[in-house]
């Protein structure tokens, strides 16, 4: 059995995530402590006891989800399951940073600070209310690209996340995305759902955030990951630190090619995916991409004990 570790993106956050891990594993607690120290604030307190509205703010959700994912990795390591159990790592949008931290390519403290910067930069790139995202259900990528092109009308409207064969997310100027939702339904989409996001991620409107991340990423050390990363914007493996840096910058405005990334890993022999961290959204997408692939959510001490019991 060939395994890939995959790491969730924004939307997976919940109050209390990672708390049971921190209570069960000192190595997991140390992750939250180090992230708190790197950010100069008690993010862990917000994660475990705060208000979901505050945790969902992009600048909080991004480092919080990363911390939770790495806390799972440290718990697995404590049980004798190292990162080398995986043949590949990959993450959905911000999850790519979690994957790189887990694989030792970027230090935990640097990853936390990068994600705080990334969250703030993505939030401030477009004034609130001017951008939007919508999930188009029931049309494939080519069809959604055609919808986005028709809807743009001089504004920005792009296919931002190719999640699975039944779901592609568009992003851009609010009016253009609203037009895309209407056009998509006319062209046979089952549904077009406006997403409750605070900014239009993964489109050209995020260029100011990409510029901020180019500077921030230029100031941190990136090493070759312990296992290859399947990069969002390339949907193929990468290990070279300079390439990883360039792709992380490109990722801010580029599409998350998740469907192709999963297919690429399957093509390289992966038969099982472990969703490391909060939630089960990626497992759901993986099932829709290829029903022959196994997936399991690994986010709690119980999940880890079940893996150990299964041998």
Secondary structure as UniProt FT lines:
FT   STRAND          3..7
FT   TURN            10..11
FT   TURN            15..18
FT   HELIX           19..24
FT   HELIX           26..39
FT   HELIX           43..49
FT   HELIX           52..56
FT   HELIX           58..78
FT   TURN            79..80
FT   HELIX           83..85
FT   STRAND          86..91
FT   TURN            93..94
FT   HELIX           95..102
FT   TURN            103..104
FT   HELIX           108..125
FT   TURN            128..129
FT   STRAND          131..137
FT   HELIX           141..152
FT   TURN            153..154
FT   STRAND          157..164
FT   TURN            165..166
FT   STRAND          167..173
FT   HELIX           174..186
FT   TURN            187..188
FT   STRAND          191..194
FT   HELIX           204..206
FT   HELIX           207..218
FT   STRAND          228..230
FT   TURN            232..234
FT   STRAND          237..238
FT   HELIX           241..253
FT   HELIX           258..267
FT   TURN            268..269
FT   STRAND          272..276
FT   HELIX           281..289
FT   TURN            291..292
FT   STRAND          294..298
FT   HELIX           301..310
//
